[in-house]
Amino acid sequence: MLLRPKHQIEADQVHVWQVLADNVPYTDGLRAHLVETELARMNCLHHAKDRELFLLSRVLMRSVLASYLDCPGCDVCFACDNHGKPTLHADRHRERLRFNLTHSRGAAALAVSREREVGIDVEDRRRKVEHMALAERFFAATEAIHLRQLAEEERADAFFAIWTLKEAFVKGIGRGLAFPLEAFAFDLERDLLKAFRPLADFVSPEWHFQQFTLGDRHRGAVAVQQPKGSTVTIEFRDWASAFLASSRGEGFA
């Protein structure tokens, strides 16, 4: 059973709601909070862990957005923009929240903004990938050089630092991985962000980034549209402690 808290967000704020599947002792009871189309999508997934994470991430998104919209979670109605980025349905919701969802191998996170476009990505940094092969194919040249110069034991963290920053940005602008990843670069000190550098005139410099970790395995990044002269505050919040009911908690419709 879920609580139904109410939340507010200011124009210069971004709230990042995070959850680890291991911190949610039950998930079967959450099925009632999805709509039929979501249940159908979930049931098409072959692996139990994938179904569990899909369920948890969708309930995370519905419950959090409902807490700002002051409506039941099942009444949150979604649409997509011209590039396929999920939005709130304009005919159903007057509040123009921006949001972006990510999930990966037991972790999920949702970024919410009132006025600014936002993107978020989280990855399992223990996932086995060909770091240099992917970097040389998709990253900017300076990013690949940075990875190549690191010690082997440092390379995975730096690779996923760049990957999450890049994916957060392309999700923020609503273009996804169809956008050329070599058109912008991140300068790192080992795996920590130092600077964002647009490398093409079609890449806006007016974005703010913040890295974060989620438990021992996952690392992520948030990208927030930041017009020149403005400020932004990013606040990280734990979904389970705010929304999971105690035995006497109020239910979430």
C-alpha atoms as one frame of an Amber mdcrd trajectory, in Angstrom:
protein
   0.000   0.000   0.000   1.208   3.497  -0.848   0.850   6.817   0.844  -0.524
   9.878  -0.946   1.717  12.764   0.123   1.445  16.182  -1.521   4.472  17.994
  -2.875   5.271  21.359  -4.399   8.164  22.442  -6.562   9.499  25.905  -7.382
  10.535  27.155 -10.805  14.266  26.918 -10.027  14.099  23.446  -8.474  14.526
  19.883  -9.700  13.491  16.970  -7.497  15.106  13.596  -8.167  13.195  10.662
  -6.677  15.212   7.454  -6.328  14.445   3.854  -5.397  16.318   0.562  -5.241
  14.255  -2.572  -5.806  16.013  -4.247  -2.868  14.551  -1.568  -0.573  10.960
  -2.402  -1.544   9.942  -5.546   0.373   6.903  -6.210  -1.792   5.953  -5.372
  -5.361   2.994  -7.609  -6.244   0.659  -5.270  -4.355   1.740  -2.394  -6.597
   0.114  -3.885  -9.704  -3.199  -2.216  -8.834  -1.575   1.178  -9.435  -0.882
   0.595 -13.126  -3.343   1.015 -15.961  -4.194  -1.862 -18.319  -1.790  -0.847
 -21.071   1.100  -0.753 -18.600   0.193  -4.165 -17.206   0.113  -5.547 -20.729
   3.582  -4.139 -21.435   4.883  -5.556 -18.169   3.496  -9.015 -18.879   5.305
  -9.094 -22.222   8.664  -9.027 -20.435  10.199 -12.477 -20.154  12.301 -12.120
 -16.987  10.831 -11.670 -13.509  13.450  -9.059 -12.560  12.549  -7.001 -15.644
   8.839  -7.189 -14.809   9.548  -6.161 -11.219  11.638  -3.148 -12.245   9.099
  -2.055 -14.884   6.364  -2.217 -12.249   8.391  -0.311  -9.678   9.513   2.396
 -12.106   5.986   3.024 -13.423   4.541   3.207  -9.917   7.395   5.548  -8.970
   6.478   7.826 -11.879   2.726   7.753 -11.329   2.849   8.223  -7.566   5.403
  11.044  -7.646   3.672  13.005 -10.413   0.306  12.517  -8.686   1.772  14.030
  -5.521   2.479  17.284  -7.401  -0.726  17.220  -9.446  -2.930  16.368  -6.412
  -4.770  13.582  -8.169  -4.955   9.770  -7.955  -2.012   8.047  -9.558  -4.112
   6.177 -12.093  -5.514   9.519 -13.293  -2.102  10.769 -14.432  -2.385  10.867
 -18.209   0.666  10.775 -20.470   1.408  11.943 -24.006   4.581  12.370 -26.101
   6.186  15.331 -27.821   7.212  15.342 -31.475  10.373  13.371 -30.717   8.668
  10.806 -28.493   9.669  12.239 -25.107   6.975  11.481 -22.496   4.982  14.471
 -21.267   1.814  15.112 -19.312  -1.303  15.184 -21.472  -2.053  18.873 -21.995
  -5.823  18.359 -22.147  -5.890  16.529 -18.807  -3.395  18.444 -16.672  -3.064
  22.201 -16.319   0.182  21.918 -14.342   3.018  21.833 -16.889   5.509  19.644
 -15.049   8.546  18.335 -16.903   9.837  14.908 -15.938  12.101  12.098 -17.050
  12.344   8.473 -15.920  15.269   6.051 -15.925  15.807   2.522 -14.650  18.599
  -0.021 -14.797  19.129  -3.388 -13.115  17.358  -2.885  -9.809  17.412   0.935
  -9.639  14.995   3.609 -10.829  14.940   7.394 -10.658  12.579  10.156 -11.749
  13.563  13.798 -12.261  10.786  16.393 -11.941  10.934  20.076 -12.887   8.320
  22.773 -12.996   9.472  24.798 -16.000  12.750  23.446 -17.350  13.435  20.476
 -19.560  15.186  17.722 -17.664  16.856  14.396 -18.440  18.189  11.647 -16.205
  20.070   8.386 -16.598  21.238   5.703 -14.185  23.431   2.712 -14.987  24.836
  -0.321 -13.210  28.554   0.422 -13.215  29.377  -3.274 -12.733  27.789  -4.138
 -16.071  30.292  -5.747 -18.402  30.725  -3.749 -21.610  33.530  -3.084 -24.062
  34.395   0.351 -22.703  36.978   1.424 -25.260  35.188  -0.031 -28.274  31.993
   1.843 -27.394  33.864   5.046 -26.526  35.784   5.078 -29.806  32.595   4.467
 -31.767  30.206   6.877 -30.026  32.073   9.358 -27.805  33.882  12.552 -28.691
  37.585  12.067 -29.422  38.707  13.796 -26.216  36.479  11.519 -24.133  37.935
   8.381 -25.718  41.453   9.703 -25.160  40.644  10.365 -21.501  39.426   6.780
 -21.024  42.437   5.324 -22.809  44.815   7.179 -20.474  43.220   5.806 -17.307
  44.290   2.704 -15.465  42.169  -0.359 -16.248  40.586  -0.373 -12.788  39.466
   3.256 -13.198  38.055   2.957 -16.702  34.622   1.489 -15.924  33.636   4.291
 -13.531  34.824   6.944 -15.982  33.035   5.280 -18.910  29.706   5.168 -17.068
  30.237   8.736 -15.868  30.441   9.903 -19.472  27.664   7.584 -20.631  25.162
   8.738 -17.992  25.980  12.398 -18.620  25.512  11.968 -22.360  22.276  10.018
 -22.047  20.870  12.491 -19.501  21.535  15.321 -21.970  20.001  13.667 -25.035
  16.977  12.628 -22.976  16.702  16.181 -21.664  16.555  17.656 -25.153  14.086
  14.936 -26.110  16.193  13.363 -28.848  17.528  10.195 -27.250  20.408   8.202
 -28.712  19.493   9.259 -32.251  21.275  12.540 -31.426  25.004  12.491 -32.341
  26.902  11.782 -29.113  30.149  13.094 -30.598  28.600  16.579 -31.017  29.301
  17.436 -27.370  31.904  16.432 -24.819  32.375  16.203 -21.076  35.749  16.910
 -19.513  36.422  14.738 -16.472  38.898  14.541 -13.637  39.058  10.742 -13.641
  35.257  10.136 -13.290  34.136  13.541 -11.956  32.635  16.207 -14.217  34.717
  19.318 -14.833  33.071  20.901 -17.878  30.442  20.499 -20.599  31.600  21.474
 -24.087  29.261  21.739 -27.093  31.215  20.810 -30.228  28.558  21.791 -32.789
  26.528  24.942 -33.252  23.264  23.007 -32.843  24.168  22.029 -29.242  23.056
  24.563 -26.635  25.498  25.343 -23.811  22.651  26.339 -21.473  22.488  23.113
 -19.474  23.466  22.205 -15.936  24.639  18.725 -14.933  24.943  16.867 -11.668
  26.304  13.398 -11.034  25.020  11.088  -8.308  25.303   7.553  -6.968  22.467
   5.239  -6.006  23.563   2.476  -3.665  26.856   0.664  -4.206  26.314  -0.391
  -7.817  24.608   2.448  -9.644  25.720   5.857 -10.775  23.719   8.459 -12.593
  23.501  11.979 -13.955  20.870  14.694 -14.227  20.735  17.295 -17.009  18.670
  20.456 -16.482  17.997  23.271 -18.903  19.592  26.400 -17.428  19.133  29.671
 -19.327  21.991  32.115 -18.968  21.884  34.041 -15.708  19.539  31.604 -13.962
  20.194  29.197 -11.097  18.963  25.706 -10.380  18.793  23.594  -7.222  18.681
  19.798  -7.477  17.300  17.913  -4.485  17.536  14.125  -4.146  14.674  12.316
  -2.421  14.079   8.711  -1.370  10.833   7.371  -2.793  10.405   4.410  -0.439
  10.538   6.498   2.739   8.029   9.027   1.369   5.520   6.735  -0.356   5.582
   3.275   1.195   2.864   3.015   3.811   3.201   1.623   7.312   0.485  -0.752
   8.515  -1.673   2.243   9.321  -0.789   4.303   6.246  -3.325   5.830   3.904
  -3.682   4.049   0.563  -2.805   5.392  -2.871  -5.607   5.294  -5.414
